[in-house]
Amino acid sequence: MRYKIKINDRVSIIAGKDKGKSGKVIQVLPAMNKIVVEGINVMYKHLRSPKRGEKGQRVQFNGPVAISNIMLNCPKCNKATRVGIKESDRQAKTRFCKKCKELID
């Protein structure tokens, strides 16, 4: 499935424990219908110590968020918005903001 949200887009979280926060898209996981956003859904993984007597580690990473829980932030009007697609000349598809009608790409 193709998404209207791409890597390096600014997005806002509209549902879940991080509702109201925003960040930059790091990774898109189309098989799982999820997106990884920088600073959102922070998780920890506890690792055992490699040798006896040493301390283990607590690794922090960004977990994936369901694509239905995010909206793209328009770079022009700086609001969370729906995204439309226009076909311009020569079959090139471009994204646009549904609120201010400005092109995103």
N, C-alpha and C positions, 0 to 999 in steps of 0.2 A: 504494500500500500504506500502511496506517495503522500507525504505530509507537506503542509504549507509552512512548516517551521523547519529551519535549517540550522546548522552549526554556526555559532557566533551571533545568533539573534538574541535580543534582550526579551525576556518573557516575564510575566507575572503569574504567581500561583493564585488560583481562584478557589481552591478547596483543599482541605486537609490540614495537617498540623502546622504547615508553613504558610497558611493563607495570608495574602497581603504582601509577601516578600517578592523580590524580583532578583533575577540573575541572568547570567549568560549561559547559553546552551553549549555544553561540552561534547555531548554524544547523543546520537539518535539511534534507538533500538527498534527498528520497524517490526521485527518478528515478535516482540513482546508488547508492542504498542506503548512504549515508554520512552522517556527522554531524561537524560542526566543533566541537571542544572547546577552550576557552580554555587556552593554555599547553601544549597537547599537539600533537605532530607539527609542530614549528616548522620552517618552510621559509624560504629566502631567494630573492629574485628580484633579479638584477643588472640595473640600468638604465643605459643609456648616457648620457653627458653631453649636455645639449641644445645646448651650444655648444662649439666647439673651445677647448681650454685649460682648461676647467672639469673638475671631478671628477665621476665617475659616482656612483650611489647603490646601496646594498645594502638593499633593503626586506625586512623580516621580517614573516611572516604565518603564521597557523595553517592547516595543511592538513587536508583531510578524513580521517576515520578510518572504516573499515568498521563498520557497525552491529553485526556479529557479534562484534567485538572489545571491546565495552563492556557494562557492567552498571550499572543504576541503583543509587545509594546511597540507602538508606531514611533519611528525615529523623529517624525515631524511634529506630531501633537503630543507625544509622550504619555499616551493613554493606552490602557489595555484595549485591544480591538479585535474584531473578527477580520479575517483576511480573505480578500477576493482575488480572482485570477482573471487577467485580461489577456486576450490574444492580440498582440500588435502585429505589425507588418512582418512578413516572412515566417509566420507560425511561431514566433518567439512568445513564450508565456511569461508574464511579469506579475508579481504580487502587488496588491494595493490595499490601503487602509480603507475600511468601510465607513469610518467616521469622517475623515477629512479628505478622502478620495485621492490622496497623494500616493505615488508609486513608492514601494519599499525597496525594490532591487535597483 
